[in-house]
Amino acid sequence: MRKFSILLCLCTCCSFLTAQNTSPIQEAMANYDYETVLSLIEQEPPTLPLLYQKGNALKGLKRTKEALSVFREIAEQDSLNPRAYIEAAECYKALAQYSETLAYYEEAIRLNPENTYARLQYINMLMGMKRYRESLKESSLLAEKDSSAYVLHLRAESMGWVYDNTEITRVIDAYLDIQRRYPDDYLAAAKLGNIYVAGHQYEDAIDITEKYRSIDSTNILVNRVNAQAYCLNKDYPKAIERYEQLLQEKDSTFQTCFYAGISYYALENFYPAHDLLKRALKEDRNNINLLYYLGRACSKTSWKKEGVEYLETAINLTIPNDSIMSRLYVGLADCYKMAQQYADQAKALLTQYEKYDRQKHKLLYDVAFIYYYRLKNVPKAEHYLTAYLKTRPKGDKEKAQEVDADGVPIIGETNRYNAAENWLKDIREKRKKEEFFKGKVDTSSVAPVR
């Protein structure tokens, strides 16, 4: 009994001492009362521990720029402590200043290469900036010491961005490695399944996802890939079985509704196909495949007029309008010009004019310019100048040529027609002179010698 009393007294004393040692600043930090923390810190002499608390309090209040200033100050005073650089990096990241973020993480890693947190954040930043080759290099180095699932996923994901389809087996092997080490890792199973689906290897996608389902048959992400693989493999009854489970679990994503609808449509069960495809339409109203199947499902149910509208919409989305095509041909012609493929440039301009920009007669003038100056084809240039002048509005000929204060002609449609007319006249006069000197004289107009 005496021993128990002594022990109780000791515990009481320890609790009292602990309470005494907990400062008001620490207590306020523990209660997320950051305003009080900042107020109390202002009353204390500045120390590094207090600066850290001040920086974290400012971060908690989302006063990120002020927090960054504090952590940069700490880094100058405590330059060998990676924590200051990590904290500053976090602030830079919150401010979307990613180059600075990387620089501070790099400094933290230099000070302590074993700091896994800094290295993970550094790799994530590289991936976020789409510097995948660097993220692959860093994650591969980290994987030599740390074979956790998260690190292996970073490596595999980086591979997926770096390697093309000719090296896809390396990415597959990386995910298979994760699955071998961590059979209950649903993300590896789902990503592998997606890779196989993208490569039309539906049987492999089914095998890999069924293997995971033997461990956990409730994971929505894996079940979506599994159901999609069954649908694309044309095993529609099995696909519907999987999709019904997903739908019962309130999964209303586009992928689930679309492929479930396709599966019902394939089995000629058009009413549920219509309902599911209509739900998918809310997520993507411009999906041509969806509009096609929904339109067809409508035509076989009670919504025949709606079916026509869906198919018309799909056709309109498939065929670009004239303004889009005109813009594409402008770009194509410019590319041909830069590549010095002038015959193709002229052809592109003519196609633009004849099919999509029938009122933009200047294109004929541009084609004439290409044939005359680039391709040295005078007859073609004459032909398109003549065609251009035929588009001249009545009464335009009588208009005076516009000039600026210095007497320089102002570029405009009227002046362009005037220039084309003079140009065509020069071409024809030059040709007559050439024919004369070559002896091509019209003898019928020459009087007989007496």
C-alpha positions in Angstrom: 0.0 0.0 0.0 2.9 2.3 0.9 4.6 1.6 -2.5 1.3 2.4 -4.3 1.0 5.7 -2.4 4.6 6.7 -3.3 4.0 5.8 -7.0 0.9 7.9 -7.0 2.7 10.9 -5.6 5.4 10.5 -8.2 2.9 10.4 -11.0 1.1 13.4 -9.7 4.4 15.4 -9.5 5.4 14.4 -13.0 2.0 15.5 -14.3 2.4 18.8 -12.4 5.9 19.4 -13.8 4.8 18.6 -17.3 1.9 21.0 -17.1 4.4 23.6 -15.7 6.8 23.0 -18.6 4.1 23.4 -21.3 4.4 27.0 -22.4 1.4 29.1 -23.4 2.9 29.2 -26.9 3.0 25.4 -27.2 -0.5 25.1 -25.7 -1.8 27.7 -28.3 0.0 25.8 -31.1 -1.6 22.5 -29.9 -5.0 24.2 -30.1 -4.4 25.7 -33.5 -4.8 29.2 -32.0 -2.3 30.7 -34.3 -3.2 34.4 -33.7 -2.4 33.9 -30.0 0.8 32.1 -30.9 1.9 35.1 -33.0 0.9 37.5 -30.3 2.8 35.6 -27.6 5.9 35.2 -29.8 6.1 39.0 -30.2 6.6 39.3 -26.5 9.5 36.9 -26.3 13.2 37.4 -27.3 13.7 35.9 -30.8 15.1 32.4 -30.9 15.3 29.7 -33.6 12.6 27.5 -32.0 10.3 30.5 -31.7 10.9 31.4 -35.4 10.0 27.9 -36.4 6.7 28.2 -34.4 6.1 31.6 -35.9 6.6 30.3 -39.5 4.2 27.4 -38.8 1.6 29.7 -37.3 1.7 31.9 -40.3 1.4 28.8 -42.6 -1.6 27.7 -40.6 -3.2 31.1 -41.2 -2.4 30.8 -44.9 -0.1 33.9 -44.7 2.3 32.0 -46.9 4.5 34.9 -48.1 5.1 36.0 -44.5 5.9 32.4 -43.5 8.3 32.1 -46.4 10.1 35.2 -45.2 10.5 33.7 -41.7 11.8 30.3 -43.0 14.3 32.0 -45.3 15.5 34.0 -42.3 15.9 30.7 -40.4 17.8 29.1 -43.3 20.3 31.9 -43.2 20.8 31.5 -39.4 20.5 27.7 -39.3 22.1 26.9 -42.7 23.0 23.3 -41.9 19.5 22.3 -40.9 17.5 20.7 -43.7 14.3 21.5 -41.9 14.5 25.2 -42.7 14.9 24.5 -46.4 12.0 22.0 -46.5 9.7 24.5 -44.8 10.7 27.2 -47.3 10.2 24.8 -50.2 6.7 24.0 -48.9 5.9 27.8 -48.9 7.3 28.2 -52.4 5.2 25.3 -53.6 2.1 26.8 -52.1 2.9 30.0 -54.0 3.3 28.1 -57.3 7.0 29.1 -57.5 8.2 25.7 -58.6 11.8 26.5 -59.6 12.5 27.9 -56.2 10.7 24.9 -54.6 13.0 22.5 -56.4 16.1 24.6 -55.4 15.2 24.5 -51.7 14.4 20.7 -51.8 17.7 20.1 -53.5 19.5 22.0 -50.8 17.7 20.0 -48.1 18.7 16.7 -49.9 22.3 17.9 -50.2 22.4 18.5 -46.4 20.8 15.2 -45.7 20.7 12.7 -48.6 18.8 10.2 -46.3 15.8 12.5 -45.8 13.2 10.5 -47.6 10.5 13.1 -47.2 12.5 15.7 -49.0 13.4 13.3 -51.8 9.8 12.2 -52.3 8.6 15.8 -52.5 11.4 16.6 -54.9 10.4 13.7 -57.2 6.7 14.7 -57.0 7.7 18.3 -58.0 9.7 17.0 -61.0 6.7 15.0 -62.1 4.4 18.0 -61.6 6.7 20.0 -63.9 6.7 17.2 -66.4 10.4 16.6 -66.1 9.9 12.9 -66.3 13.4 11.8 -67.2 14.7 13.5 -64.0 11.9 12.1 -61.9 12.7 8.6 -63.3 16.4 9.0 -62.4 15.6 10.2 -58.9 12.9 7.6 -58.2 15.2 4.8 -59.4 18.0 5.9 -57.1 15.6 6.1 -54.2 14.1 2.7 -55.0 17.6 1.2 -54.5 17.3 2.1 -50.8 13.6 2.3 -50.3 11.4 -0.3 -51.9 8.1 0.9 -50.4 5.1 0.8 -52.7 4.9 4.6 -53.0 8.5 4.9 -54.2 8.0 2.1 -56.7 4.8 3.7 -58.0 6.7 7.0 -58.6 9.3 5.1 -60.6 6.7 3.2 -62.6 4.7 6.3 -63.3 7.8 8.1 -64.5 8.6 5.2 -66.8 5.1 5.5 -68.2 5.8 9.0 -69.3 9.4 8.4 -70.5 9.0 5.2 -72.5 6.9 4.9 -75.6 4.9 2.0 -76.8 8.0 0.2 -78.1 9.2 0.0 -74.5 5.9 -0.5 -72.7 7.0 -3.9 -71.4 9.4 -2.1 -69.1 6.5 -0.1 -67.6 4.5 -3.3 -67.3 7.4 -5.1 -65.5 7.6 -2.2 -63.1 4.0 -2.5 -62.1 4.2 -6.3 -62.0 7.1 -5.9 -59.6 4.9 -3.8 -57.3 2.1 -6.4 -57.5 4.5 -9.2 -56.6 5.8 -7.3 -53.6 2.5 -5.9 -52.5 -0.3 -8.2 -53.7 -2.9 -6.1 -52.0 -1.9 -2.9 -53.8 -5.0 -2.0 -55.8 -3.4 0.8 -57.7 -0.8 -1.5 -59.4 -3.6 -3.8 -60.5 -5.7 -0.9 -61.8 -2.8 0.7 -63.7 -1.7 -2.5 -65.2 -5.3 -3.2 -66.3 -5.5 0.2 -67.9 -2.2 -0.4 -69.8 -3.4 -3.7 -71.1 -6.8 -2.2 -72.1 -5.0 0.6 -74.0 -2.9 -2.0 -75.8 -6.1 -4.1 -76.6 -4.8 -6.9 -74.4 -8.2 -7.5 -72.8 -7.5 -11.0 -71.6 -4.4 -9.8 -69.8 -6.4 -7.0 -68.3 -9.0 -9.4 -67.1 -6.4 -11.8 -65.6 -4.6 -9.1 -63.7 -7.8 -7.5 -62.2 -9.3 -10.9 -61.4 -6.1 -11.8 -59.5 -6.6 -8.7 -57.3 -10.4 -9.4 -57.0 -9.5 -12.7 -55.4 -8.1 -10.6 -52.5 -10.6 -7.8 -52.5 -13.7 -7.9 -54.8 -15.0 -4.5 -53.6 -12.4 -2.0 -54.9 -14.2 0.3 -57.3 -11.2 1.4 -59.3 -10.1 -2.2 -60.1 -13.7 -3.2 -60.8 -14.1 -0.5 -63.3 -11.1 -1.7 -65.3 -12.2 -5.3 -64.9 -15.7 -4.5 -66.2 -14.4 -2.4 -69.1 -12.0 -5.2 -70.1 -14.9 -7.7 -70.2 -17.0 -5.3 -72.3 -14.2 -4.6 -74.8 -13.5 -8.4 -74.9 -17.2 -8.7 -75.9 -18.1 -10.8 -72.9 -21.2 -8.6 -72.3 -23.0 -10.7 -69.7 -19.9 -10.7 -67.5 -19.4 -7.0 -68.0 -23.0 -6.3 -67.0 -22.6 -8.4 -63.9 -19.6 -6.2 -62.9 -21.3 -3.0 -63.9 -24.4 -3.8 -61.9 -22.2 -4.2 -58.8 -20.6 -0.8 -59.5 -24.0 0.9 -60.1 -25.3 -0.6 -56.8 -22.4 1.0 -55.1 -23.5 4.4 -56.6 -20.7 4.6 -59.1 -22.1 7.0 -61.7 -18.9 8.0 -63.5 -18.8 8.5 -67.2 -16.8 5.3 -67.8 -19.2 3.1 -65.8 -22.4 4.5 -67.4 -21.0 4.5 -70.9 -19.6 1.0 -71.0 -22.5 -0.4 -69.1 -24.8 1.2 -71.7 -22.7 -0.3 -74.5 -22.9 -3.8 -72.9 -26.7 -3.6 -72.7 -26.9 -2.2 -76.2 -24.8 -5.1 -77.5 -27.2 -7.6 -75.9 -30.1 -5.6 -77.6 -31.5 -4.6 -74.2 -32.1 -1.1 -75.4 -34.1 0.5 -72.6 -31.4 0.2 -69.9 -28.8 1.0 -72.6 -30.7 4.3 -73.2 -31.0 5.2 -69.6 -27.3 4.6 -68.9 -26.0 6.3 -72.0 -28.3 9.3 -71.1 -26.6 9.5 -67.7 -23.2 9.4 -69.4 -24.2 12.2 -71.7 -24.4 14.6 -68.6 -20.7 14.1 -68.2 -19.6 14.5 -71.9 -22.1 16.1 -74.3 -19.7 16.1 -77.2 -18.6 12.5 -77.2 -19.3 11.3 -80.7 -19.3 7.5 -79.9 -21.7 8.2 -77.0 -24.0 10.2 -79.2 -23.9 7.4 -81.8 -24.9 4.6 -79.5 -27.5 6.8 -77.6 -29.0 7.8 -80.9 -29.2 4.2 -82.0 -30.7 3.1 -78.7 -33.3 5.9 -79.0 -34.3 4.7 -82.4 -35.0 1.2 -81.0 -37.1 2.5 -78.1 -39.7 5.3 -77.5 -37.3 8.2 -78.2 -37.0 8.0 -82.0 -37.0 11.8 -82.7 -34.4 12.3 -80.0 -32.4 9.6 -81.7 -32.3 11.6 -84.9 -31.2 14.7 -83.0 -28.3 12.8 -81.3 -27.0 11.4 -84.6 -27.3 14.9 -86.3 -25.3 16.3 -83.4 -22.7 13.6 -83.8 -22.4 14.4 -87.5 -22.1 18.1 -86.9 -19.3 17.5 -84.4 -17.5 15.2 -86.8 -17.5 17.6 -89.7 -15.5 20.8 -88.9 -17.2 24.0 -89.9 -15.8 26.2 -92.7 -14.2 28.7 -90.3 -12.2 25.9 -88.7 -11.2 24.4 -92.0 -10.2 27.8 -93.3 -8.0 28.4 -90.3 -6.4 25.0 -90.8 -5.6 25.8 -94.5 -4.1 29.2 -93.5 -1.8 27.4 -91.2 -1.0 24.7 -93.8 -0.2 27.2 -96.5 2.1 29.1 -94.1 3.9 25.8 -93.2 4.4 25.1 -96.9 5.8 28.6 -97.3 8.3 28.2 -94.5 9.3 24.8 -95.9 9.7 26.4 -99.4 7.2 24.0 -100.8 5.6 26.7 -103.0 3.6 24.5 -105.3 1.9 22.9 -102.3 1.4 26.4 -100.8 -0.4 27.5 -103.9 -2.6 24.4 -103.9 -3.5 24.9 -100.3 -4.6 28.5 -100.9 -6.7 27.4 -103.9 -8.4 24.7 -101.8 -9.1 27.2 -99.1 -10.6 29.6 -101.6 -12.7 27.1 -103.6 -14.1 25.1 -100.6 -14.1 27.4 -97.5 -13.4 31.1 -98.3 -15.2 31.8 -101.5 -15.5 35.5 -100.8 -11.8 35.9 -99.9 -10.7 36.8 -103.5 -7.3 38.0 -102.3 -6.3 34.4 -102.2 -6.3 34.3 -106.0 -3.9 37.3 -106.0 -1.7 35.5 -103.5 -1.6 32.4 -105.7 -0.7 34.5 -108.7 2.2 36.0 -106.7 3.5 32.5 -105.8 3.4 31.3 -109.4 5.1 34.4 -110.7 7.8 35.0 -108.2 8.4 31.6 -106.5 7.6 29.1 -109.2 8.5 31.3 -112.2 5.3 30.1 -114.0 4.1 33.2 -115.8 1.1 31.5 -117.6 -0.3 30.3 -114.3 0.3 33.7 -112.7 -1.6 35.4 -115.7 -4.4 32.9 -115.3 -5.0 33.6 -111.6 -4.6 37.3 -112.0 -7.3 37.2 -114.7 -9.5 35.1 -112.4 -8.9 37.6 -109.6 -9.8 40.6 -111.7 -13.1 38.9 -112.7 -14.1 39.2 -109.1 -13.8 43.0 -109.1 -17.0 44.7 -108.0 -18.7 46.9 -110.6 -17.8 50.5 -110.2 -14.6 49.7 -108.3 -12.6 50.5 -111.4 -13.6 54.2 -111.3 -12.4 54.6 -107.8 -9.1 56.6 -107.4 -6.2 54.8 -105.9 -5.9 55.7 -102.2 -2.5 57.1 -101.1 -1.2 58.4 -97.7 0.3 61.8 -97.0 3.6 60.8 -98.6 1.9 59.6 -101.7 2.4 55.9 -100.9 -0.5 53.6 -102.0 -2.6 52.4 -99.1 -3.1 48.6 -99.2 -6.7 47.9 -99.7 -9.0 45.8 -102.0 -9.4 48.7 -104.5 -5.6 49.3 -104.7 -5.0 45.6 -104.9 -7.3 45.3 -108.0 -5.5 48.3 -109.5 -2.1 46.7 -108.9 -3.3 43.4 -110.3 -4.6 45.1 -113.5 -1.2 46.9 -114.0 0.7 43.8 -113.2 -1.4 41.7 -115.7 -0.9 44.5 -118.3 2.9 44.4 -117.8 3.0 40.6 -118.2 1.1 40.7 -121.5 3.2 43.6 -122.9 6.4 41.8 -121.9 5.2 38.7 -123.6 4.4 40.6 -126.8 7.9 42.0 -126.9 9.4 38.6 -126.4 7.3 37.2 -129.2 8.3 40.1 -131.5 12.0 39.5 -131.0 11.6 35.8 -131.5 10.1 36.6 -134.9 6.5 35.7 -134.0 5.0 38.6 -136.0 1.4 38.6 -137.3 2.2 38.8 -141.1 -1.5 39.3 -142.0 -1.2 42.8 -140.7 1.9 43.7 -142.8 1.3 45.5 -146.1 2.8 43.7 -149.2 6.0 45.1 -150.7 5.6 46.8 -154.1 
